[in-house]
Each structure stands twice: as structure tokens, then as C-alpha cells.
Amino acid sequence: MHGANPKALLYFGSLVPQFISFQQPIGTQLLYIAAIHLTTASLVLLIYSVLAARLGRMQIGEGARRAFSVAAGLVFVGSGVGLALARPSAE
């Protein structure tokens, strides 16, 4: 739930006011924004679950499974090396 996540509260607290008109009832606008957010989040999660279910039913060979594991490992190692070599920008 987003309400328990302080980062989500900060995100929405900084994003939502840009879409609020103070000449109209604020409560109604907040309800519309909440409904839009819940609808899009639900659709995205539904798509993720359908894709995960389809991928879960696929039978992949041991070689493909190993290749995927190696590729994922290389991505994580590469990300770690990139992060370790990154320098802060001089402003």
C-alpha cells in the first residue's frame, strides 16, 4: 500500500499539487487523481501477473535457463562496476 511508504508520500506530495486547481473543490480533484492512479496501477499489475503466469507455464530447457542466469548475473555485475566507477558530477 502506498500510504505506508514514506517515499511514495513524498513523491505524490510533490507531484499532485501541480494538477490541483484551487478555484475548484480540492476533494473532488483528489478523488479523481486517486481513481486515475489506482486504475493505472491496477492495470499495470494485471499485465505483470498475466505475463508472469504465461512465462511460468513455459517449459524452457536447462541451457536457456543457464544462459538467462548468466545474462542476469552479468547485468548485475556490470551495474555494480558502473556504480563503483561513477564519480559525482562537479557543479
PDB file as gemmi writes it, atoms N, CA and C in Angstrom:
CRYST1    1.000    1.000    1.000  90.00  90.00  90.00 P 1                      
ATOM      1  N   MET A   1       0.841  -1.179   0.000  1.00  0.00           N  
ATOM      2  CA  MET A   1       0.000   0.000   0.000  1.00  0.00           C  
ATOM      3  C   MET A   1       0.886   1.242   0.000  1.00  0.00           C  
ATOM      4  N   HIS A   2       0.526   2.203  -0.810  1.00  0.00           N  
ATOM      5  CA  HIS A   2       1.343   3.404  -0.944  1.00  0.00           C  
ATOM      6  C   HIS A   2       1.319   4.271   0.306  1.00  0.00           C  
ATOM      7  N   GLY A   3       0.248   4.219   1.068  1.00  0.00           N  
ATOM      8  CA  GLY A   3       0.132   5.086   2.227  1.00  0.00           C  
ATOM      9  C   GLY A   3       1.163   4.811   3.299  1.00  0.00           C  
ATOM     10  N   ALA A   4       1.689   3.602   3.342  1.00  0.00           N  
ATOM     11  CA  ALA A   4       2.670   3.241   4.355  1.00  0.00           C  
ATOM     12  C   ALA A   4       4.102   3.510   3.894  1.00  0.00           C  
ATOM     13  N   ASN A   5       4.268   3.918   2.665  1.00  0.00           N  
ATOM     14  CA  ASN A   5       5.594   4.126   2.103  1.00  0.00           C  
ATOM     15  C   ASN A   5       5.915   5.625   2.109  1.00  0.00           C  
ATOM     16  N   PRO A   6       6.874   6.059   2.944  1.00  0.00           N  
ATOM     17  CA  PRO A   6       7.170   7.499   3.005  1.00  0.00           C  
ATOM     18  C   PRO A   6       7.682   8.068   1.690  1.00  0.00           C  
ATOM     19  N   LYS A   7       8.393   7.258   0.899  1.00  0.00           N  
ATOM     20  CA  LYS A   7       8.871   7.758  -0.396  1.00  0.00           C  
ATOM     21  C   LYS A   7       7.699   8.038  -1.332  1.00  0.00           C  
ATOM     22  N   ALA A   8       6.696   7.169  -1.301  1.00  0.00           N  
ATOM     23  CA  ALA A   8       5.518   7.397  -2.142  1.00  0.00           C  
ATOM     24  C   ALA A   8       4.768   8.637  -1.684  1.00  0.00           C  
ATOM     25  N   LEU A   9       4.693   8.856  -0.376  1.00  0.00           N  
ATOM     26  CA  LEU A   9       4.030  10.053   0.127  1.00  0.00           C  
ATOM     27  C   LEU A   9       4.759  11.318  -0.323  1.00  0.00           C  
ATOM     28  N   LEU A  10       6.084  11.309  -0.278  1.00  0.00           N  
ATOM     29  CA  LEU A  10       6.853  12.462  -0.747  1.00  0.00           C  
ATOM     30  C   LEU A  10       6.673  12.673  -2.249  1.00  0.00           C  
ATOM     31  N   TYR A  11       6.672  11.566  -2.986  1.00  0.00           N  
ATOM     32  CA  TYR A  11       6.510  11.649  -4.435  1.00  0.00           C  
ATOM     33  C   TYR A  11       5.159  12.273  -4.790  1.00  0.00           C  
ATOM     34  N   PHE A  12       4.096  11.711  -4.216  1.00  0.00           N  
ATOM     35  CA  PHE A  12       2.771  12.242  -4.516  1.00  0.00           C  
ATOM     36  C   PHE A  12       2.587  13.640  -3.948  1.00  0.00           C  
ATOM     37  N   GLY A  13       3.200  13.912  -2.808  1.00  0.00           N  
ATOM     38  CA  GLY A  13       3.112  15.245  -2.237  1.00  0.00           C  
ATOM     39  C   GLY A  13       3.767  16.304  -3.098  1.00  0.00           C  
ATOM     40  N   SER A  14       4.779  15.910  -3.854  1.00  0.00           N  
ATOM     41  CA  SER A  14       5.435  16.872  -4.741  1.00  0.00           C  
ATOM     42  C   SER A  14       4.807  16.898  -6.128  1.00  0.00           C  
ATOM     43  N   LEU A  15       4.138  15.810  -6.528  1.00  0.00           N  
ATOM     44  CA  LEU A  15       3.584  15.732  -7.873  1.00  0.00           C  
ATOM     45  C   LEU A  15       2.145  16.233  -7.953  1.00  0.00           C  
ATOM     46  N   VAL A  16       1.319  15.845  -7.010  1.00  0.00           N  
ATOM     47  CA  VAL A  16      -0.116  16.132  -7.078  1.00  0.00           C  
ATOM     48  C   VAL A  16      -0.447  17.625  -7.105  1.00  0.00           C  
ATOM     49  N   PRO A  17       0.190  18.481  -6.307  1.00  0.00           N  
ATOM     50  CA  PRO A  17      -0.216  19.901  -6.314  1.00  0.00           C  
ATOM     51  C   PRO A  17      -0.143  20.574  -7.684  1.00  0.00           C  
ATOM     52  N   GLN A  18       0.653  20.065  -8.581  1.00  0.00           N  
ATOM     53  CA  GLN A  18       0.751  20.658  -9.912  1.00  0.00           C  
ATOM     54  C   GLN A  18      -0.532  20.482 -10.706  1.00  0.00           C  
ATOM     55  N   PHE A  19      -1.337  19.495 -10.323  1.00  0.00           N  
ATOM     56  CA  PHE A  19      -2.547  19.182 -11.071  1.00  0.00           C  
ATOM     57  C   PHE A  19      -3.813  19.619 -10.333  1.00  0.00           C  
ATOM     58  N   ILE A  20      -3.664  20.358  -9.266  1.00  0.00           N  
ATOM     59  CA  ILE A  20      -4.803  20.811  -8.474  1.00  0.00           C  
ATOM     60  C   ILE A  20      -5.078  22.276  -8.796  1.00  0.00           C  
ATOM     61  N   SER A  21      -6.333  22.574  -9.085  1.00  0.00           N  
ATOM     62  CA  SER A  21      -6.770  23.950  -9.270  1.00  0.00           C  
ATOM     63  C   SER A  21      -7.458  24.387  -7.982  1.00  0.00           C  
ATOM     64  N   PHE A  22      -6.983  25.469  -7.403  1.00  0.00           N  
ATOM     65  CA  PHE A  22      -7.533  25.907  -6.128  1.00  0.00           C  
ATOM     66  C   PHE A  22      -8.831  26.710  -6.306  1.00  0.00           C  
ATOM     67  N   GLN A  23      -9.279  26.907  -7.539  1.00  0.00           N  
ATOM     68  CA  GLN A  23     -10.548  27.567  -7.782  1.00  0.00           C  
ATOM     69  C   GLN A  23     -11.707  26.567  -7.767  1.00  0.00           C  
ATOM     70  N   GLN A  24     -11.408  25.263  -7.760  1.00  0.00           N  
ATOM     71  CA  GLN A  24     -12.424  24.210  -7.760  1.00  0.00           C  
ATOM     72  C   GLN A  24     -12.291  23.403  -6.478  1.00  0.00           C  
ATOM     73  N   PRO A  25     -13.319  22.610  -6.130  1.00  0.00           N  
ATOM     74  CA  PRO A  25     -13.242  21.811  -4.906  1.00  0.00           C  
ATOM     75  C   PRO A  25     -12.053  20.850  -4.927  1.00  0.00           C  
ATOM     76  N   ILE A  26     -11.220  20.941  -3.925  1.00  0.00           N  
ATOM     77  CA  ILE A  26      -9.986  20.152  -3.884  1.00  0.00           C  
ATOM     78  C   ILE A  26     -10.284  18.673  -3.657  1.00  0.00           C  
ATOM     79  N   GLY A  27     -11.257  18.373  -2.810  1.00  0.00           N  
ATOM     80  CA  GLY A  27     -11.579  16.978  -2.503  1.00  0.00           C  
ATOM     81  C   GLY A  27     -11.965  16.182  -3.736  1.00  0.00           C  
ATOM     82  N   THR A  28     -12.785  16.776  -4.591  1.00  0.00           N  
ATOM     83  CA  THR A  28     -13.206  16.101  -5.821  1.00  0.00           C  
ATOM     84  C   THR A  28     -12.012  15.853  -6.732  1.00  0.00           C  
ATOM     85  N   GLN A  29     -11.147  16.838  -6.850  1.00  0.00           N  
ATOM     86  CA  GLN A  29      -9.963  16.680  -7.694  1.00  0.00           C  
ATOM     87  C   GLN A  29      -9.059  15.579  -7.171  1.00  0.00           C  
ATOM     88  N   LEU A  30      -8.887  15.528  -5.843  1.00  0.00           N  
ATOM     89  CA  LEU A  30      -8.050  14.478  -5.258  1.00  0.00           C  
ATOM     90  C   LEU A  30      -8.658  13.099  -5.486  1.00  0.00           C  
ATOM     91  N   LEU A  31      -9.981  13.009  -5.426  1.00  0.00           N  
ATOM     92  CA  LEU A  31     -10.635  11.722  -5.702  1.00  0.00           C  
ATOM     93  C   LEU A  31     -10.403  11.292  -7.148  1.00  0.00           C  
ATOM     94  N   TYR A  32     -10.488  12.230  -8.075  1.00  0.00           N  
ATOM     95  CA  TYR A  32     -10.228  11.904  -9.481  1.00  0.00           C  
ATOM     96  C   TYR A  32      -8.787  11.436  -9.680  1.00  0.00           C  
ATOM     97  N   ILE A  33      -7.846  12.148  -9.090  1.00  0.00           N  
ATOM     98  CA  ILE A  33      -6.433  11.771  -9.227  1.00  0.00           C  
ATOM     99  C   ILE A  33      -6.189  10.403  -8.600  1.00  0.00           C  
ATOM    100  N   ALA A  34      -6.780  10.147  -7.439  1.00  0.00           N  
ATOM    101  CA  ALA A  34      -6.619   8.847  -6.787  1.00  0.00           C  
ATOM    102  C   ALA A  34      -7.223   7.737  -7.650  1.00  0.00           C  
ATOM    103  N   ALA A  35      -8.389   7.987  -8.232  1.00  0.00           N  
ATOM    104  CA  ALA A  35      -9.024   6.977  -9.084  1.00  0.00           C  
ATOM    105  C   ALA A  35      -8.180   6.685 -10.319  1.00  0.00           C  
ATOM    106  N   ILE A  36      -7.626   7.722 -10.923  1.00  0.00           N  
ATOM    107  CA  ILE A  36      -6.762   7.528 -12.094  1.00  0.00           C  
ATOM    108  C   ILE A  36      -5.524   6.720 -11.709  1.00  0.00           C  
ATOM    109  N   HIS A  37      -4.910   7.069 -10.584  1.00  0.00           N  
ATOM    110  CA  HIS A  37      -3.718   6.352 -10.142  1.00  0.00           C  
ATOM    111  C   HIS A  37      -4.035   4.889  -9.841  1.00  0.00           C  
ATOM    112  N   LEU A  38      -5.102   4.637  -9.115  1.00  0.00           N  
ATOM    113  CA  LEU A  38      -5.457   3.259  -8.773  1.00  0.00           C  
ATOM    114  C   LEU A  38      -5.797   2.447 -10.012  1.00  0.00           C  
ATOM    115  N   THR A  39      -6.463   3.065 -10.976  1.00  0.00           N  
ATOM    116  CA  THR A  39      -6.805   2.365 -12.209  1.00  0.00           C  
ATOM    117  C   THR A  39      -5.555   1.992 -12.999  1.00  0.00           C  
ATOM    118  N   THR A  40      -4.666   2.948 -13.196  1.00  0.00           N  
ATOM    119  CA  THR A  40      -3.459   2.645 -13.978  1.00  0.00           C  
ATOM    120  C   THR A  40      -2.554   1.660 -13.238  1.00  0.00           C  
ATOM    121  N   ALA A  41      -2.418   1.798 -11.923  1.00  0.00           N  
ATOM    122  CA  ALA A  41      -1.590   0.867 -11.161  1.00  0.00           C  
ATOM    123  C   ALA A  41      -2.176  -0.538 -11.230  1.00  0.00           C  
ATOM    124  N   SER A  42      -3.499  -0.657 -11.142  1.00  0.00           N  
ATOM    125  CA  SER A  42      -4.147  -1.967 -11.227  1.00  0.00           C  
ATOM    126  C   SER A  42      -3.939  -2.593 -12.599  1.00  0.00           C  
ATOM    127  N   LEU A  43      -4.049  -1.789 -13.645  1.00  0.00           N  
ATOM    128  CA  LEU A  43      -3.831  -2.322 -14.996  1.00  0.00           C  
ATOM    129  C   LEU A  43      -2.396  -2.803 -15.182  1.00  0.00           C  
ATOM    130  N   VAL A  44      -1.443  -2.033 -14.698  1.00  0.00           N  
ATOM    131  CA  VAL A  44      -0.042  -2.439 -14.824  1.00  0.00           C  
ATOM    132  C   VAL A  44       0.209  -3.734 -14.060  1.00  0.00           C  
ATOM    133  N   LEU A  45      -0.315  -3.839 -12.840  1.00  0.00           N  
ATOM    134  CA  LEU A  45      -0.124  -5.057 -12.061  1.00  0.00           C  
ATOM    135  C   LEU A  45      -0.838  -6.246 -12.691  1.00  0.00           C  
ATOM    136  N   LEU A  46      -1.998  -6.011 -13.307  1.00  0.00           N  
ATOM    137  CA  LEU A  46      -2.705  -7.080 -14.010  1.00  0.00           C  
ATOM    138  C   LEU A  46      -1.878  -7.585 -15.192  1.00  0.00           C  
ATOM    139  N   ILE A  47      -1.299  -6.666 -15.940  1.00  0.00           N  
ATOM    140  CA  ILE A  47      -0.450  -7.062 -17.077  1.00  0.00           C  
ATOM    141  C   ILE A  47       0.753  -7.854 -16.587  1.00  0.00           C  
ATOM    142  N   TYR A  48       1.400  -7.390 -15.503  1.00  0.00           N  
ATOM    143  CA  TYR A  48       2.522  -8.134 -14.939  1.00  0.00           C  
ATOM    144  C   TYR A  48       2.112  -9.547 -14.542  1.00  0.00           C  
ATOM    145  N   SER A  49       0.961  -9.676 -13.909  1.00  0.00           N  
ATOM    146  CA  SER A  49       0.547 -11.001 -13.442  1.00  0.00           C  
ATOM    147  C   SER A  49       0.208 -11.923 -14.606  1.00  0.00           C  
ATOM    148  N   VAL A  50      -0.422 -11.397 -15.656  1.00  0.00           N  
ATOM    149  CA  VAL A  50      -0.728 -12.217 -16.822  1.00  0.00           C  
ATOM    150  C   VAL A  50       0.563 -12.672 -17.498  1.00  0.00           C  
ATOM    151  N   LEU A  51       1.507 -11.759 -17.664  1.00  0.00           N  
ATOM    152  CA  LEU A  51       2.788 -12.129 -18.280  1.00  0.00           C  
ATOM    153  C   LEU A  51       3.546 -13.140 -17.420  1.00  0.00           C  
ATOM    154  N   ALA A  52       3.538 -12.965 -16.107  1.00  0.00           N  
ATOM    155  CA  ALA A  52       4.224 -13.902 -15.223  1.00  0.00           C  
ATOM    156  C   ALA A  52       3.581 -15.278 -15.290  1.00  0.00           C  
ATOM    157  N   ALA A  53       2.254 -15.327 -15.353  1.00  0.00           N  
ATOM    158  CA  ALA A  53       1.569 -16.616 -15.451  1.00  0.00           C  
ATOM    159  C   ALA A  53       1.916 -17.316 -16.758  1.00  0.00           C  
ATOM    160  N   ARG A  54       1.965 -16.559 -17.840  1.00  0.00           N  
ATOM    161  CA  ARG A  54       2.319 -17.167 -19.135  1.00  0.00           C  
ATOM    162  C   ARG A  54       3.767 -17.654 -19.139  1.00  0.00           C  
ATOM    163  N   LEU A  55       4.666 -16.840 -18.601  1.00  0.00           N  
ATOM    164  CA  LEU A  55       6.061 -17.259 -18.549  1.00  0.00           C  
ATOM    165  C   LEU A  55       6.247 -18.450 -17.625  1.00  0.00           C  
ATOM    166  N   GLY A  56       5.462 -18.514 -16.562  1.00  0.00           N  
ATOM    167  CA  GLY A  56       5.556 -19.632 -15.635  1.00  0.00           C  
ATOM    168  C   GLY A  56       5.126 -20.941 -16.249  1.00  0.00           C  
ATOM    169  N   ARG A  57       4.231 -20.902 -17.223  1.00  0.00           N  
ATOM    170  CA  ARG A  57       3.769 -22.124 -17.884  1.00  0.00           C  
ATOM    171  C   ARG A  57       4.718 -22.596 -18.978  1.00  0.00           C  
ATOM    172  N   MET A  58       5.613 -21.710 -19.401  1.00  0.00           N  
ATOM    173  CA  MET A  58       6.540 -22.092 -20.475  1.00  0.00           C  
ATOM    174  C   MET A  58       7.563 -23.088 -19.958  1.00  0.00           C  
ATOM    175  N   GLN A  59       7.849 -24.068 -20.783  1.00  0.00           N  
ATOM    176  CA  GLN A  59       8.891 -25.022 -20.455  1.00  0.00           C  
ATOM    177  C   GLN A  59      10.159 -24.606 -21.191  1.00  0.00           C  
ATOM    178  N   ILE A  60      11.157 -24.204 -20.441  1.00  0.00           N  
ATOM    179  CA  ILE A  60      12.408 -23.820 -21.083  1.00  0.00           C  
ATOM    180  C   ILE A  60      13.470 -24.839 -20.708  1.00  0.00           C  
ATOM    181  N   GLY A  61      14.380 -25.038 -21.613  1.00  0.00           N  
ATOM    182  CA  GLY A  61      15.428 -26.026 -21.395  1.00  0.00           C  
ATOM    183  C   GLY A  61      16.459 -25.552 -20.382  1.00  0.00           C  
ATOM    184  N   GLU A  62      17.264 -26.497 -19.941  1.00  0.00           N  
ATOM    185  CA  GLU A  62      18.296 -26.184 -18.953  1.00  0.00           C  
ATOM    186  C   GLU A  62      19.321 -25.209 -19.520  1.00  0.00           C  
ATOM    187  N   GLY A  63      19.661 -25.340 -20.797  1.00  0.00           N  
ATOM    188  CA  GLY A  63      20.623 -24.429 -21.412  1.00  0.00           C  
ATOM    189  C   GLY A  63      20.101 -22.995 -21.449  1.00  0.00           C  
ATOM    190  N   ALA A  64      18.836 -22.826 -21.796  1.00  0.00           N  
ATOM    191  CA  ALA A  64      18.239 -21.485 -21.837  1.00  0.00           C  
ATOM    192  C   ALA A  64      18.152 -20.904 -20.432  1.00  0.00           C  
ATOM    193  N   ARG A  65      17.824 -21.740 -19.463  1.00  0.00           N  
ATOM    194  CA  ARG A  65      17.743 -21.278 -18.076  1.00  0.00           C  
ATOM    195  C   ARG A  65      19.120 -20.816 -17.592  1.00  0.00           C  
ATOM    196  N   ARG A  66      20.148 -21.575 -17.928  1.00  0.00           N  
ATOM    197  CA  ARG A  66      21.512 -21.211 -17.527  1.00  0.00           C  
ATOM    198  C   ARG A  66      21.957 -19.935 -18.226  1.00  0.00           C  
ATOM    199  N   ALA A  67      21.646 -19.809 -19.521  1.00  0.00           N  
ATOM    200  CA  ALA A  67      22.024 -18.602 -20.265  1.00  0.00           C  
ATOM    201  C   ALA A  67      21.339 -17.369 -19.668  1.00  0.00           C  
ATOM    202  N   PHE A  68      20.077 -17.509 -19.286  1.00  0.00           N  
ATOM    203  CA  PHE A  68      19.365 -16.394 -18.671  1.00  0.00           C  
ATOM    204  C   PHE A  68      20.004 -16.017 -17.341  1.00  0.00           C  
ATOM    205  N   SER A  69      20.385 -17.023 -16.549  1.00  0.00           N  
ATOM    206  CA  SER A  69      21.020 -16.756 -15.256  1.00  0.00           C  
ATOM    207  C   SER A  69      22.361 -16.051 -15.436  1.00  0.00           C  
ATOM    208  N   VAL A  70      23.137 -16.485 -16.421  1.00  0.00           N  
ATOM    209  CA  VAL A  70      24.425 -15.850 -16.682  1.00  0.00           C  
ATOM    210  C   VAL A  70      24.218 -14.406 -17.147  1.00  0.00           C  
ATOM    211  N   ALA A  71      23.246 -14.195 -18.046  1.00  0.00           N  
ATOM    212  CA  ALA A  71      22.980 -12.845 -18.541  1.00  0.00           C  
ATOM    213  C   ALA A  71      22.525 -11.928 -17.403  1.00  0.00           C  
ATOM    214  N   ALA A  72      21.643 -12.432 -16.550  1.00  0.00           N  
ATOM    215  CA  ALA A  72      21.185 -11.618 -15.421  1.00  0.00           C  
ATOM    216  C   ALA A  72      22.343 -11.314 -14.480  1.00  0.00           C  
ATOM    217  N   GLY A  73      23.200 -12.286 -14.224  1.00  0.00           N  
ATOM    218  CA  GLY A  73      24.361 -12.064 -13.372  1.00  0.00           C  
ATOM    219  C   GLY A  73      25.296 -11.025 -13.951  1.00  0.00           C  
ATOM    220  N   LEU A  74      25.507 -11.087 -15.264  1.00  0.00           N  
ATOM    221  CA  LEU A  74      26.377 -10.109 -15.913  1.00  0.00           C  
ATOM    222  C   LEU A  74      25.794  -8.693 -15.823  1.00  0.00           C  
ATOM    223  N   VAL A  75      24.474  -8.591 -15.933  1.00  0.00           N  
ATOM    224  CA  VAL A  75      23.839  -7.277 -15.805  1.00  0.00           C  
ATOM    225  C   VAL A  75      24.070  -6.719 -14.403  1.00  0.00           C  
ATOM    226  N   PHE A  76      23.893  -7.564 -13.375  1.00  0.00           N  
ATOM    227  CA  PHE A  76      24.097  -7.098 -12.003  1.00  0.00           C  
ATOM    228  C   PHE A  76      25.559  -6.741 -11.740  1.00  0.00           C  
ATOM    229  N   VAL A  77      26.482  -7.561 -12.216  1.00  0.00           N  
ATOM    230  CA  VAL A  77      27.904  -7.269 -12.022  1.00  0.00           C  
ATOM    231  C   VAL A  77      28.278  -5.991 -12.768  1.00  0.00           C  
ATOM    232  N   GLY A  78      27.796  -5.854 -13.996  1.00  0.00           N  
ATOM    233  CA  GLY A  78      28.073  -4.648 -14.763  1.00  0.00           C  
ATOM    234  C   GLY A  78      27.510  -3.403 -14.093  1.00  0.00           C  
ATOM    235  N   SER A  79      26.316  -3.524 -13.523  1.00  0.00           N  
ATOM    236  CA  SER A  79      25.729  -2.388 -12.810  1.00  0.00           C  
ATOM    237  C   SER A  79      26.554  -2.026 -11.588  1.00  0.00           C  
ATOM    238  N   GLY A  80      27.026  -3.045 -10.875  1.00  0.00           N  
ATOM    239  CA  GLY A  80      27.851  -2.787  -9.694  1.00  0.00           C  
ATOM    240  C   GLY A  80      29.167  -2.122 -10.054  1.00  0.00           C  
ATOM    241  N   VAL A  81      29.797  -2.596 -11.127  1.00  0.00           N  
ATOM    242  CA  VAL A  81      31.059  -1.998 -11.565  1.00  0.00           C  
ATOM    243  C   VAL A  81      30.822  -0.558 -12.020  1.00  0.00           C  
ATOM    244  N   GLY A  82      29.738  -0.344 -12.780  1.00  0.00           N  
ATOM    245  CA  GLY A  82      29.423   1.016 -13.227  1.00  0.00           C  
ATOM    246  C   GLY A  82      29.170   1.952 -12.062  1.00  0.00           C  
ATOM    247  N   LEU A  83      28.490   1.452 -11.054  1.00  0.00           N  
ATOM    248  CA  LEU A  83      28.222   2.281  -9.869  1.00  0.00           C  
ATOM    249  C   LEU A  83      29.502   2.560  -9.104  1.00  0.00           C  
ATOM    250  N   ALA A  84      30.376   1.553  -9.018  1.00  0.00           N  
ATOM    251  CA  ALA A  84      31.640   1.746  -8.291  1.00  0.00           C  
ATOM    252  C   ALA A  84      32.545   2.747  -9.013  1.00  0.00           C  
ATOM    253  N   LEU A  85      32.487   2.781 -10.326  1.00  0.00           N  
ATOM    254  CA  LEU A  85      33.350   3.687 -11.086  1.00  0.00           C  
ATOM    255  C   LEU A  85      32.743   5.068 -11.301  1.00  0.00           C  
ATOM    256  N   ALA A  86      31.480   5.232 -10.962  1.00  0.00           N  
ATOM    257  CA  ALA A  86      30.819   6.513 -11.171  1.00  0.00           C  
ATOM    258  C   ALA A  86      31.387   7.561 -10.205  1.00  0.00           C  
ATOM    259  N   ARG A  87      31.531   8.754 -10.735  1.00  0.00           N  
ATOM    260  CA  ARG A  87      32.015   9.870  -9.932  1.00  0.00           C  
ATOM    261  C   ARG A  87      30.924  10.920  -9.851  1.00  0.00           C  
ATOM    262  N   PRO A  88      30.848  11.599  -8.726  1.00  0.00           N  
ATOM    263  CA  PRO A  88      29.846  12.667  -8.639  1.00  0.00           C  
ATOM    264  C   PRO A  88      30.157  13.783  -9.633  1.00  0.00           C  
ATOM    265  N   SER A  89      29.125  14.370 -10.179  1.00  0.00           N  
ATOM    266  CA  SER A  89      29.338  15.447 -11.147  1.00  0.00           C  
ATOM    267  C   SER A  89      29.776  16.714 -10.407  1.00  0.00           C  
ATOM    268  N   ALA A  90      30.674  17.435 -11.045  1.00  0.00           N  
ATOM    269  CA  ALA A  90      31.159  18.701 -10.467  1.00  0.00           C  
ATOM    270  C   ALA A  90      30.231  19.793 -10.965  1.00  0.00           C  
ATOM    271  N   GLU A  91      29.553  20.435 -10.039  1.00  0.00           N  
ATOM    272  CA  GLU A  91      28.621  21.503 -10.447  1.00  0.00           C  
ATOM    273  C   GLU A  91      29.192  22.851 -10.194  1.00  0.00           C  
TER     274      GLU A  91                                                      
END                                                                             
